[in-house]
Amino acid sequence: MDTDVLVEVKGISRYYGDTAAVKNISFIMRKGEVLGFLGPNGAGKTTTMQLISGNLAPSSGSITIASHDLLEDPRAAKAAIGYLPEQPPVYRDLCVDEYLDYAAVLNRIPRNRQREARDAAKEKCGLTQVGSRLIGNLSKGYQQRVGIAQAIIHMPPVVILDEPTVGLDPIQIREIRDLIQELGKDHSVILSSHILPEIQVTCNRVQIVDKGELVFNDTIDGLQKQLKGTSIKVAFRNTPDIPLIENIEGVISASKEADNFLKIFYQSDKNPTDELVKMSVDKGWGLTELQPGRISLEEIFVELTTHEFIARETDA
């Protein structure tokens, strides 16, 4: 196995009766990556995170963490994981230092290294000034920081964060994003979220899951290329009917927008611009404006999770 590969997931599924919460998901994750795991509510993100962290057993498939099979060698595999579930597992009646000392014991950090580990986790998570504060008296943003600190106190190579910014205000979200990017320098981070800008800003790879299935897997650079291409916006003095546009080779779909613009999606290797210009002259449409379109991340997300994108690729 490639030593840079810290997480290898092969064909994992999780069934509840006849219902598949997760269905045949496979991916690998390398050292130093921040992987965004994106999907609508109920898509299977949390179940997948629980499977990878060892909190649930897969119905089928295998998971390897830092070269250790999660089912065959669970203790070694789990020791390589730091996990923050959607609800931070903090004890509100403990102070931050007490709780992190407890987390150090749970992670079998030797007694003579526990204080050093606690202080390092506090420094990484911006908690140095609140060590003596009761967790219950901290803001939700700081409680999330405490949750992340307990996940990294044993310096695991893999950190799994499930919806770490849910319920936070914009300033707290920005602070947690900065923290995750900082963690990505020393750890490999899997970040589960349904918030689109969070994934785009924080991660260098993105995966989209829908109805328990992986429907997109690429780098952020690859995603950006997809955001830029395959659409144009055009305006005519005499706007043609949509079916005429959709009959042009390579055109997938066309729709009317504001100010008499048409938005045209096309196959990536069949740009219809030349044909549009020619037809506009031949048929007297009077082409007045043409500009490359830019698909938003939200549009890609909606297309993938409503299966429109998959249908388009299949038709192509």
VOBA-1610 file (N, C-alpha, C; in pm, whole numbers, padded with zeros to 5 digits, always signed):
BEGIN
Met+00084-00121+00000Met+00000+00000+00000Met+00087+00126+00000Asp+00052+00224-00078Asp+00120+00352-00083Asp+00124+00413+00057Thr+00245+00448+00105Thr+00256+00500+00243Thr+00191+00636+00258Asp+00170+00709+00147Asp+00102+00838+00154Asp-00049+00823+00168Val-00102+00703+00140Val-00246+00679+00150Val-00279+00648+00297Leu-00355+00737+00359Leu-00391+00720+00500Leu-00529+00659+00517Val-00617+00679+00421Val-00751+00621+00427Val-00780+00553+00293Glu-00819+00426+00300Glu-00860+00355+00179Glu-00993+00287+00206Val-01095+00333+00136Val-01230+00281+00153Val-01266+00205+00025Lys-01304+00079+00042Lys-01334-00006-00074Lys-01477-00061-00063Gly-01564-00009-00145Gly-01697-00065-00163Gly-01780-00080-00037Ile-01775+00021+00054Ile-01851+00006+00179Ile-01999+00036+00157Ser-02081-00044+00221Ser-02226-00024+00222Ser-02276-00044+00364Arg-02386+00021+00395Arg-02450+00002+00525Arg-02600-00001+00502Tyr-02660-00114+00537Tyr-02803-00134+00518Tyr-02875-00137+00652Tyr-02995-00080+00653Tyr-03088-00095+00764Tyr-03210-00165+00707Gly-03217-00296+00727Gly-03319-00374+00658Gly-03289-00373+00509Asp-03386-00331+00431Asp-03367-00322+00286Asp-03322-00183+00241Thr-03309-00090+00336Thr-03273+00047+00303Thr-03122+00066+00310Ala-03063+00119+00202Ala-02919+00144+00196Ala-02891+00287+00239Ala-02833+00304+00359Ala-02791+00437+00403Ala-02664+00479+00331Val-02577+00383+00304Val-02454+00404+00228Val-02443+00289+00130Lys-02410+00320+00004Lys-02412+00215-00098Lys-02285+00220-00183Asn-02198+00122-00162Asn-02082+00096-00249Asn-01994+00219-00269Ile-01951+00281-00159Ile-01864+00398-00167Ile-01718+00354-00159Ser-01636+00409-00248Ser-01493+00381-00250Ser-01416+00511-00272Phe-01307+00529-00200Phe-01217+00641-00225Phe-01089+00620-00144Ile-00986+00695-00180Ile-00864+00697-00101Ile-00834+00840-00060Met-00756+00853+00045Met-00718+00986+00094Met-00571+00984+00130Arg-00499+01083+00082Arg-00355+01087+00101Arg-00314+01187+00210Lys-00195+01172+00254Lys-00140+01259+00359Lys-00145+01405+00316Gly-00191+01490+00408Gly-00193+01633+00382Gly-00315+01685+00310Glu-00411+01599+00278Glu-00531+01643+00207Glu-00639+01688+00305Val-00717+01786+00263Val-00840+01822+00332Val-00953+01785+00237Leu-01025+01680+00271Leu-01128+01625+00185Leu-01266+01672+00231Gly-01337+01738+00142Gly-01472+01783+00172Gly-01573+01677+00133Phe-01653+01636+00227Phe-01756+01535+00202Phe-01890+01607+00207Leu-01949+01625+00089Leu-02061+01716+00072Leu-02186+01640+00032Gly-02300+01685+00080Gly-02426+01624+00040Gly-02542+01687+00113Pro-02663+01673+00059Pro-02781+01727+00127Pro-02808+01652+00256Asn-02892+01709+00341Asn-02929+01640+00464Asn-02992+01505+00432Gly-02950+01402+00504Gly-03003+01269+00483Gly-02938+01193+00369Ala-02826+01247+00314Ala-02762+01183+00199Ala-02674+01065+00238Gly-02639+01054+00366Gly-02552+00946+00410Gly-02416+00992+00458Lys-02397+01125+00473Lys-02267+01177+00515Lys-02229+01128+00654Thr-02319+01148+00751Thr-02288+01111+00889Thr-02268+00960+00902Thr-02350+00882+00834Thr-02333+00736+00838Thr-02196+00698+00785Thr-02153+00761+00676Thr-02021+00732+00620Thr-01911+00770+00719Met-01925+00884+00784Met-01827+00925+00883Met-01821+00825+00999Gln-01936+00775+01041Gln-01939+00678+01150Gln-01876+00546+01108Leu-01892+00509+00982Leu-01829+00387+00931Leu-01677+00403+00929Ile-01630+00517+00877Ile-01485+00538+00865Ile-01420+00548+01003Ser-01492+00604+01099Ser-01435+00620+01233Ser-01449+00495+01319Gly-01519+00393+01269Gly-01533+00269+01345Gly-01648+00267+01441Asn-01735+00369+01437Asn-01851+00371+01526Asn-01966+00286+01474Leu-01962+00254+01345Leu-02057+00160+01283Leu-01977+00060+01201Ala-02027-00062+01195Ala-01964-00163+01110Ala-02032-00162+00973Pro-01956-00171+00865Pro-02018-00175+00733Pro-02087-00309+00710Ser-02195-00307+00633Ser-02260-00432+00593Ser-02173-00509+00494Ser-02093-00435+00416Ser-01997-00496+00323Ser-01888-00395+00293Gly-01776-00443+00239Gly-01666-00355+00206Gly-01560-00351+00315Ser-01453-00276+00290Ser-01342-00268+00385Ser-01294-00125+00400Ile-01235-00096+00516Ile-01181+00036+00546Ile-01042+00017+00606Thr-00943+00083+00549Thr-00806+00076+00600Thr-00763+00215+00643Ile-00715+00226+00767Ile-00669+00353+00822Ile-00521+00339+00856Ala-00438+00421+00791Ala-00293+00419+00817Ala-00238+00277+00813Ser-00276+00202+00709Ser-00231+00065+00683Ser-00293-00040+00775His-00387-00003+00861His-00451-00097+00953His-00597-00118+00911Asp-00636-00244+00892Asp-00775-00275+00858Asp-00863-00248+00979Leu-00968-00170+00957Leu-01053-00126+01067Leu-01128-00241+01134Leu-01157-00347+01060Leu-01227-00461+01119Leu-01130-00564+01177Glu-01017-00586+01111Glu-00923-00687+01157Glu-00831-00636+01267Asp-00799-00507+01266Asp-00710-00449+01367Asp-00769-00317+01415Pro-00886-00323+01480Pro-00958-00199+01513Pro-00884-00108+01609Arg-00811-00163+01705Arg-00743-00077+01803Arg-00638+00011+01736Ala-00555-00049+01651Ala-00451+00029+01584Ala-00511+00128+01485Ala-00617+00086+01414Ala-00681+00175+01316Ala-00745+00294+01386Lys-00817+00269+01495Lys-00886+00379+01564Lys-00788+00472+01633Ala-00671+00419+01673Ala-00570+00504+01735Ala-00517+00608+01637Ala-00533+00582+01507Ala-00486+00674+01404Ala-00592+00774+01363Ile-00705+00775+01432Ile-00818+00861+01397Ile-00849+00958+01510Gly-00876+01082+01474Gly-00938+01177+01565Gly-01075+01210+01511Tyr-01178+01206+01596Tyr-01315+01216+01546Tyr-01394+01319+01624Leu-01455+01412+01551Leu-01550+01506+01610Leu-01687+01479+01550Pro-01778+01417+01625Pro-01913+01395+01572Pro-01990+01525+01560Glu-02108+01517+01500Glu-02188+01637+01475Glu-02219+01711+01605Gln-02245+01637+01712Gln-02263+01696+01844Gln-02134+01676+01923Pro-02059+01782+01954Pro-01930+01766+02023Pro-01947+01688+02155Pro-01863+01586+02177Pro-01877+01502+02297Pro-01810+01564+02419Val-01852+01686+02454Val-01788+01758+02565Val-01872+01746+02692Tyr-01804+01754+02805Tyr-01871+01753+02935Tyr-01878+01897+02986Arg-01998+01951+02988Arg-02016+02093+03016Arg-01978+02132+03158Asp-01977+02034+03250Asp-01945+02067+03389Asp-01796+02052+03421Leu-01714+02024+03320Leu-01569+02022+03337Leu-01509+02148+03277Cys-01395+02188+03329Cys-01323+02297+03263Cys-01245+02238+03145Val-01197+02324+03060Val-01132+02280+02937Val-01012+02190+02967Asp-00927+02232+03063Asp-00808+02153+03095Asp-00847+02015+03148Glu-00946+02010+03235Glu-00989+01881+03290Glu-01039+01788+03180Tyr-01117+01843+03090Tyr-01172+01761+02984Tyr-01063+01709+02891Leu-00968+01795+02855Leu-00862+01752+02765Leu-00767+01653+02833Asp-00748+01667+02965Asp-00671+01566+03037Asp-00741+01430+03030Tyr-00872+01434+03044Tyr-00952+01311+03034Tyr-00940+01250+02894Ala-00945+01336+02790Ala-00930+01288+02653Ala-00792+01228+02630Ala-00690+01285+02695Ala-00554+01230+02682Ala-00546+01091+02742Val-00611+01069+02856Val-00613+00937+02919Val-00686+00837+02830Leu-00801+00878+02775Leu-00877+00789+02687Leu-00795+00746+02566Asn-00709+00834+02519Asn-00627+00804+02402Asn-00492+00742+02438Arg-00479+00698+02564Arg-00361+00625+02610Arg-00231+00702+02592Ile-00236+00833+02608Ile-00114+00912+02605Ile-00042+00891+02739Pro+00086+00857+02738Pro+00159+00834+02865Pro+00146+00953+02958Arg+00141+00923+03088Arg+00118+01028+03188Arg+00218+01142+03176Asn+00346+01109+03150Asn+00448+01215+03145Asn+00439+01302+03019Arg+00348+01266+02926Arg+00331+01346+02804Arg+00193+01411+02795Gln+00109+01386+02895Gln-00030+01433+02885Gln-00040+01586+02888Arg+00036+01650+02975Arg+00027+01796+02982Arg+00078+01859+02853Glu+00187+01805+02800Glu+00242+01855+02674Glu+00140+01840+02561Ala+00073+01724+02556Ala-00028+01701+02452Ala-00146+01795+02469Arg-00188+01817+02593Arg-00300+01908+02619Arg-00266+02050+02575Asp-00147+02097+02611Asp-00109+02233+02577Asp-00095+02251+02426Ala-00044+02147+02358Ala-00029+02155+02212Ala-00165+02163+02144Ala-00261+02082+02191Ala-00395+02083+02134Ala-00463+02218+02159Lys-00446+02272+02280Lys-00505+02403+02312Lys-00447+02512+02222Glu-00317+02507+02199Glu-00254+02609+02117Glu-00304+02600+01973Lys-00312+02479+01919Lys-00360+02462+01782Lys-00502+02514+01766Cys-00584+02495+01869Cys-00727+02527+01859Cys-00764+02662+01919Gly-00666+02740+01958Gly-00694+02873+02011Gly-00763+02872+02146Leu-00722+02779+02232Leu-00788+02763+02363Leu-00694+02796+02480Thr-00579+02850+02450Thr-00478+02872+02553Thr-00530+02958+02667Gln-00614+03056+02637Gln-00660+03151+02739Gln-00784+03104+02815Val-00840+02989+02778Val-00966+02947+02841Val-00954+02812+02911Gly-00831+02769+02943Gly-00810+02638+03002Gly-00885+02616+03133Ser-00903+02723+03210Ser-00968+02709+03341Ser-01118+02738+03336Arg-01171+02769+03218Arg-01314+02802+03205Arg-01398+02675+03196Leu-01517+02680+03256Leu-01611+02570+03241Leu-01657+02563+03095Ile-01661+02443+03040Ile-01702+02427+02900Ile-01846+02477+02881Gly-01932+02454+02979Gly-02071+02497+02969Gly-02088+02647+02960Asn-01985+02722+03002Asn-01992+02868+02998Asn-01930+02927+02872Leu-01876+02840+02786Leu-01814+02887+02663Leu-01919+02904+02553Ser-01887+02988+02455Ser-01974+03002+02338Ser-01973+02872+02259Lys-02070+02858+02169Lys-02076+02736+02090Lys-01952+02721+02002Gly-01902+02832+01952Gly-01781+02827+01871Gly-01663+02772+01949Tyr-01648+02816+02073Tyr-01539+02765+02156Tyr-01563+02620+02197Gln-01687+02582+02216Gln-01715+02441+02245Gln-01677+02353+02126Gln-01697+02403+02002Gln-01653+02330+01885Gln-01501+02317+01884Arg-01433+02424+01924Arg-01287+02419+01932Arg-01242+02313+02033Val-01311+02306+02146Val-01277+02204+02246Val-01298+02064+02186Gly-01409+02049+02112Gly-01435+01921+02047Gly-01325+01883+01949Ile-01276+01981+01872Ile-01166+01953+01779Ile-01038+01923+01855Ala-01016+01993+01966Ala-00895+01969+02046Ala-00890+01826+02098Gln-01005+01773+02144Gln-01003+01634+02191Gln-00979+01536+02076Ala-01016+01577+01954Ala-00997+01488+01838Ala-00851+01481+01796Ile-00773+01585+01825Ile-00634+01587+01777Ile-00532+01575+01889Ile-00577+01556+02013Ile-00484+01560+02126Ile-00377+01452+02116His-00408+01339+02054His-00309+01230+02039His-00238+01237+01905Met-00251+01351+01834Met-00184+01376+01706Met-00208+01264+01605Pro-00333+01232+01578Pro-00362+01125+01482Pro-00334+01172+01340Pro-00296+01081+01250Pro-00275+01122+01111Pro-00404+01159+01040Val-00519+01104+01085Val-00647+01128+01019Val-00743+01194+01118Val-00801+01306+01077Val-00899+01377+01160Val-01031+01383+01083Ile-01139+01340+01147Ile-01272+01337+01085Ile-01361+01436+01159Leu-01413+01534+01086Leu-01496+01639+01146Leu-01634+01635+01079Asp-01735+01604+01156Asp-01871+01590+01102Asp-01950+01718+01132Glu-01977+01796+01028Glu-02054+01920+01039Glu-01998+02012+01149Pro-01870+02050+01143Pro-01810+02124+01254Pro-01858+02268+01270Thr-01929+02324+01170Thr-01971+02464+01180Thr-02122+02481+01193Val-02196+02371+01212Val-02341+02382+01224Val-02378+02465+01346Gly-02467+02563+01325Gly-02516+02644+01435Gly-02425+02758+01477Leu-02314+02778+01406Leu-02223+02886+01443Leu-02257+03014+01367Asp-02220+03128+01425Asp-02241+03254+01354Asp-02129+03274+01251Pro-02143+03371+01160Pro-02044+03387+01052Pro-01901+03404+01100Ile-01881+03478+01209Ile-01745+03498+01260Ile-01689+03367+01312Gln-01770+03290+01386Gln-01725+03161+01437Gln-01695+03063+01324Ile-01779+03067+01219Ile-01756+02980+01104Ile-01620+03010+01041Arg-01590+03138+01025Arg-01462+03177+00966Arg-01346+03129+01052Glu-01361+03140+01184Glu-01254+03096+01274Glu-01232+02946+01264Ile-01341+02868+01259Ile-01329+02723+01250Ile-01270+02684+01114Arg-01307+02754+01007Arg-01248+02728+00876Arg-01097+02747+00880Asp-01053+02858+00940Asp-00910+02885+00949Asp-00841+02774+01028Leu-00906+02728+01135Leu-00849+02621+01217Leu-00835+02492+01136Ile-00937+02459+01057Ile-00933+02336+00977Ile-00820+02344+00873Gln-00804+02460+00810Gln-00696+02476+00713Gln-00560+02461+00781Glu-00548+02510+00902Glu-00423+02495+00976Glu-00398+02348+01010Leu-00505+02278+01049Leu-00491+02135+01080Leu-00447+02057+00957Gly-00491+02100+00840Gly-00457+02030+00717Gly-00309+02028+00687Lys-00232+02114+00752Lys-00087+02115+00730Lys-00019+01996+00798Asp-00075+01950+00910Asp-00012+01842+00986Asp-00093+01714+00989His-00218+01719+00949His-00307+01603+00952His-00377+01591+00817Ser-00432+01475+00791Ser-00526+01460+00680Ser-00666+01474+00739Val-00747+01562+00682Val-00874+01598+00741Val-00988+01560+00647Ile-01089+01492+00701Ile-01214+01467+00630Ile-01319+01556+00693Leu-01375+01644+00614Leu-01471+01743+00661Leu-01607+01715+00598Ser-01704+01678+00679Ser-01839+01654+00629Ser-01922+01781+00646Ser-01996+01816+00540Ser-02077+01938+00548Ser-02184+01936+00439His-02287+02018+00455His-02381+02045+00347His-02375+02192+00308Ile-02275+02265+00360Ile-02259+02408+00332Ile-02158+02423+00218Leu-02204+02469+00102Leu-02123+02470-00019Leu-01998+02558-00007Pro-02008+02685+00035Pro-01887+02769+00041Pro-01782+02713+00137Glu-01827+02647+00242Glu-01733+02592+00339Glu-01640+02491+00274Ile-01696+02404+00191Ile-01616+02303+00121Ile-01522+02370+00021Gln-01576+02465-00055Gln-01498+02529-00160Gln-01379+02607-00103Val-01398+02671+00011Val-01293+02755+00070Val-01192+02673+00147Thr-01237+02568+00215Thr-01155+02498+00312Thr-01078+02380+00253Cys-01134+02312+00154Cys-01082+02181+00113Cys-01003+02189-00017Asn-00918+02088-00039Asn-00850+02077-00169Asn-00903+01961-00251Arg-00990+01880-00192Arg-01063+01777-00268Arg-01207+01778-00222Val-01297+01737-00312Val-01439+01736-00276Val-01503+01608-00328Gln-01589+01552-00245Gln-01671+01440-00284Gln-01816+01475-00250Ile-01907+01439-00340Ile-02048+01465-00318Ile-02121+01332-00311Val-02199+01315-00206Val-02276+01192-00187Val-02423+01226-00192Asp-02500+01140-00254Asp-02645+01160-00263Asp-02714+01025-00253Lys-02813+01017-00166Lys-02887+00891-00144Lys-02792+00775-00117Gly-02686+00804-00041Gly-02593+00701+00000Gly-02488+00665-00103Glu-02490+00728-00222Glu-02395+00693-00327Glu-02303+00811-00357Leu-02178+00780-00391Leu-02082+00882-00429Leu-02107+00922-00574Val-02142+01050-00597Val-02178+01095-00732Val-02076+01193-00790Phe-01979+01236-00710Phe-01875+01326-00761Phe-01751+01309-00675Asn-01633+01303-00741Asn-01507+01288-00669Asn-01398+01354-00751Asp-01347+01469-00705Asp-01245+01540-00782Asp-01175+01638-00690Thr-01065+01694-00738Thr-00996+01800-00666Thr-01076+01930-00680Ile-01045+02024-00594Ile-01108+02156-00606Ile-01071+02219-00739Asp-00946+02199-00786Asp-00907+02252-00916Asp-00992+02191-01027Gly-01016+02060-01018Gly-01102+01994-01116Gly-01243+02048-01111Leu-01290+02074-00989Leu-01423+02131-00972Leu-01430+02270-01034Gln-01324+02350-01013Gln-01322+02485-01067Gln-01327+02482-01220Lys-01257+02386-01281Lys-01263+02374-01428Lys-01405+02344-01473Gln-01472+02258-01397Gln-01609+02224-01434Gln-01702+02344-01413Leu-01671+02426-01311Leu-01753+02545-01287Leu-01743+02644-01403Lys-01626+02647-01467Lys-01603+02748-01571Lys-01660+02708-01707Gly-01670+02580-01733Gly-01697+02537-01870Gly-01839+02495-01896Thr-01859+02453-02019Thr-01978+02386-02068Thr-02106+02469-02067Ser-02096+02601-02064Ser-02217+02682-02080Ser-02181+02819-02139Ile-02277+02876-02212Ile-02263+03011-02263Ile-02396+03083-02248Lys-02389+03216-02246Lys-02509+03299-02245Lys-02513+03380-02373Val-02627+03381-02439Val-02640+03453-02566Val-02767+03538-02565Ala-02762+03647-02642Ala-02880+03732-02659Ala-02897+03762-02808Phe-03023+03766-02853Phe-03057+03791-02993Phe-03161+03904-03001Arg-03163+03975-03116Arg-03271+04070-03139Arg-03402+03995-03160Asn-03395+03882-03230Asn-03512+03798-03254Asn-03484+03660-03192Thr-03527+03644-03069Thr-03491+03523-02995Thr-03555+03399-03058Pro-03472+03299-03094Pro-03527+03176-03154Pro-03595+03089-03049Asp-03676+02995-03098Asp-03741+02900-03007Asp-03636+02806-02947Ile-03660+02766-02823Ile-03567+02678-02750Ile-03537+02549-02827Pro-03639+02481-02886Pro-03609+02355-02957Pro-03508+02371-03070Leu-03508+02487-03139Leu-03410+02510-03245Leu-03268+02511-03191Ile-03252+02573-03075Ile-03120+02578-03011Ile-03079+02439-02964Glu-03173+02366-02905Glu-03140+02235-02850Glu-03113+02131-02958Asn-03149+02160-03083Asn-03120+02069-03194Asn-02978+02086-03248Ile-02906+02189-03204Ile-02769+02209-03248Ile-02680+02100-03188Glu-02591+02044-03265Glu-02505+01936-03217Glu-02424+01982-03096Gly-02426+01901-02995Gly-02350+01930-02873Gly-02428+02000-02765Val-02540+02063-02800Val-02620+02134-02700Val-02699+02033-02618Ile-02687+02048-02485Ile-02758+01959-02393Ile-02894+02016-02358Ser-02896+02146-02325Ser-03022+02211-02291Ser-03007+02362-02306Ala-03120+02430-02317Ala-03121+02576-02324Ala-03241+02626-02245Ser-03225+02743-02185Ser-03335+02800-02107Ser-03329+02952-02114Lys-03445+03015-02100Lys-03453+03160-02104Lys-03419+03219-01968Glu-03345+03331-01971Glu-03311+03403-01850Glu-03356+03548-01865Ala-03323+03628-01766Ala-03364+03769-01768Ala-03297+03844-01883Asp-03356+03955-01924Asp-03301+04045-02027Asp-03283+03974-02161Asn-03374+03880-02191Asn-03376+03811-02320Asn-03252+03725-02346Phe-03179+03690-02243Phe-03066+03599-02259Phe-03114+03455-02262Leu-03040+03371-02336Leu-03056+03227-02330Leu-02931+03168-02266Lys-02950+03076-02175Lys-02836+03004-02117Lys-02832+02866-02179Ile-02717+02832-02237Ile-02704+02708-02313Ile-02596+02620-02251Phe-02633+02499-02213Phe-02537+02400-02165Phe-02500+02309-02281Tyr-02370+02275-02289Tyr-02326+02191-02401Tyr-02222+02089-02355Gln-02202+01987-02436Gln-02100+01888-02408Gln-01963+01953-02416Ser-01874+01916-02325Ser-01747+01987-02310Ser-01661+01985-02437Asp-01677+01882-02520Asp-01595+01872-02641Asp-01668+01921-02767Lys-01785+01982-02749Lys-01864+02024-02865Lys-01922+02163-02841Asn-01836+02263-02840Asn-01879+02401-02820Asn-01960+02448-02941Pro-02084+02492-02918Pro-02172+02526-03032Pro-02161+02671-03078Thr-02060+02745-03031Thr-02054+02888-03059Thr-02051+02918-03209Asp-01964+02848-03283Asp-01953+02876-03427Asp-02086+02851-03498Glu-02152+02742-03463Glu-02279+02709-03526Glu-02387+02812-03490Leu-02385+02860-03367Leu-02482+02962-03324Leu-02465+03090-03406Val-02339+03131-03425Val-02312+03253-03504Val-02360+03234-03647Lys-02329+03119-03706Lys-02369+03091-03845Lys-02521+03090-03859Met-02590+03020-03767Met-02736+03013-03774Met-02799+03148-03751Ser-02739+03228-03664Ser-02793+03361-03637Ser-02793+03447-03764Val-02685+03435-03842Val-02676+03511-03968Val-02774+03454-04070Asp-02774+03320-04084Asp-02858+03257-04186Asp-03007+03278-04160Lys-03046+03276-04034Lys-03188+03280-03999Lys-03234+03417-03951Gly-03143+03514-03949Gly-03181+03649-03911Gly-03215+03667-03764Trp-03151+03588-03678Trp-03181+03602-03535Trp-03121+03731-03478Gly-03013+03779-03537Gly-02951+03903-03489Gly-02879+03884-03356Leu-02770+03809-03356Leu-02692+03786-03235Leu-02635+03917-03184Thr-02667+03955-03061Thr-02620+04083-03005Thr-02517+04067-02895Glu-02515+03951-02831Glu-02420+03933-02721Glu-02397+03784-02699Leu-02271+03750-02668Leu-02235+03612-02637Leu-02126+03615-02531Gln-02146+03543-02423Gln-02047+03541-02316Gln-02037+03401-02256Pro-01916+03360-02218Pro-01901+03229-02154Pro-01975+03227-02021Gly-02046+03120-01997Gly-02119+03108-01871Gly-02030+03054-01761Arg-02075+03067-01640Arg-02005+03012-01525Arg-02108+02944-01437Ile-02095+02812-01427Ile-02187+02737-01344Ile-02149+02756-01198Ser-02243+02785-01113Ser-02213+02800-00971Ser-02199+02663-00906Leu-02127+02660-00793Leu-02116+02536-00717Leu-02254+02487-00676Glu-02343+02580-00646Glu-02478+02541-00608Glu-02549+02468-00722Glu-02530+02517-00846Glu-02594+02451-00960Glu-02541+02310-00979Ile-02408+02292-00967Ile-02351+02158-00980Ile-02405+02068-00871Phe-02411+02120-00749Phe-02462+02043-00636Phe-02606+01998-00661Val-02689+02092-00707Val-02830+02059-00732Val-02841+01958-00845Glu-02762+01979-00952Glu-02769+01886-01065Glu-02728+01746-01023Leu-02620+01735-00946Leu-02572+01604-00904Leu-02672+01535-00812Thr-02728+01610-00720Thr-02815+01547-00621Thr-02959+01533-00667Thr-02989+01585-00786Thr-03120+01556-00846Thr-03104+01468-00969His-02980+01422-00989His-02946+01328-01096His-02960+01386-01236Glu-02979+01519-01250Glu-02982+01579-01382Glu-02846+01568-01449Phe-02739+01590-01369Phe-02604+01586-01424Phe-02571+01446-01475Ile-02610+01345-01397Ile-02581+01208-01436Ile-02655+01176-01565Ala-02778+01220-01576Ala-02856+01194-01697Ala-02790+01261-01817Arg-02739+01382-01798Arg-02674+01453-01908Arg-02550+01378-01954Glu-02469+01331-01855Glu-02347+01260-01891Glu-02381+01131-01963Thr-02487+01063-01920Thr-02527+00938-01984Thr-02573+00964-02126Asp-02652+01071-02144Asp-02701+01102-02277Asp-02587+01139-02372Ala-02482+01202-02314Ala-02370+01246-02395Ala-02293+01126-02450
//
